[in-house]
Amino acid sequence: MPRYMTIGYGDRAGYDRTDPQLRAAAHARDASLVARGAIMGIAGAPVQVRNTDGKGLAVVDGPLMTAPLPVAGFAIIEADSLEDAIRLVSMTPCAVAHGVVEVWPMDDPRLPD
């Protein structure tokens, strides 16, 4: 089954202004995705790792990219299609609490183009 990486963006202010019943339903959706086998986690503090030409490791605290909302979490989900993946994440906390969820198809690196 195809896999998709999701990145949820959102902040506490958006979460707090969302109806508590809708938030509860969104957390129930997250729980159902985990029950289906999704790997899900809340984003911690990132670091950037570089080793240009294999000549020396450089590690820098913080994200490389910035966005209008902070990264809130990640998941790897399985879905029949991109449309199915979109449907599955459309009622998760970031999607309903004034945030956004990106859905990235994950190509299998073992398969030829």
N, C-alpha and C positions, 0 to 999 in steps of 0.2 A: 504494500500500500504506500502511496506517496507520502513523504514527510514534509512538514513545513515548520520553519522557525518563525516564531512570533515575537515581536518586541512591543511591549506596552509602555506608553508614555502617559504620565499623569502626575498631578500634584495633590497635596492634601486639601487645598482649598476647593478644587473641583470635586474631590471625593466627598468632602464635608457638606457641600451644597446639593448633593444628590439625595433623593428620597431614600430613607433607610430601608424601606421594603425593596426597592430596586437594587440597592447595594447588596442586600441579603440574597436576592435572586442571582445577582452577578457572581457572588462568592460560591453559590450553589453550582453555577455553571462551571466555574474553575474546578470545583470538586468533582464534577461529572467528567471533565476532561482528564483529570488525574486518574479517575477510576477506569477510563478508557485506555490508559497507558501513557498519557502525556507526561513529559518531564518538565516541571515548572519550578521557577524560583524567583524570588524577589532580588532585584539588582542591588549589589553592594557597591563599594567604591572601586572604580576601575583603575587599572594601570595600563600604560602603553609599553609594549615590548618591541625593541628593535635589535637586530643583529646584522647590519648591512654588510653584505658580502661575507658573512660569517667571521667578521674581524673584530667583533667586540660587542658585548651586550650592553644595551642602554635601556634602563627602565625609568619611566617618568610617571608620577602620580597624575591621575585625572584622565578624562575622556579626550579622544582626538577630535571628535565632532561635538557640536553643540546643537541643541534643538530648542524650540520655544517652551517645551515641557521636558522635565527630566525623565530619564529612563526609569521605569518603575519595576519592570520584570521581563522575564523571558520564558518561552515555552517551546518545546518541540512536540508537535502534534502530528497525528496521522489522520488523513482525510482522503476521500475518494477523488477529490478534485480541488482546484483552487476555490471554486465556488462553494464547495462543501466546507473547506477550511474557513472561508470568510463567514459563512453561516455559523460555524461553531464558535468563533471568537466574537461575534457581533453582540453578544450579551454578557461579555466578561467585564470585570470592574473598570478597566481603563476605557473600554469602548463606551460604557454608559455613564461614566462619572467625569464627563467633560474632558476626556483624554482621547487617545487614538491608539489603535493597534496596527502595526505593520505586519503583513504576512509575506514571508519570503519562501518560495519553493526551494527545496533542497535537492539539487541534482546529485545522483549517486556518482562519486568520482571513479568508481570501478567500471562504469559503463562507458564505452566509446561514444564520441559525439555523433 
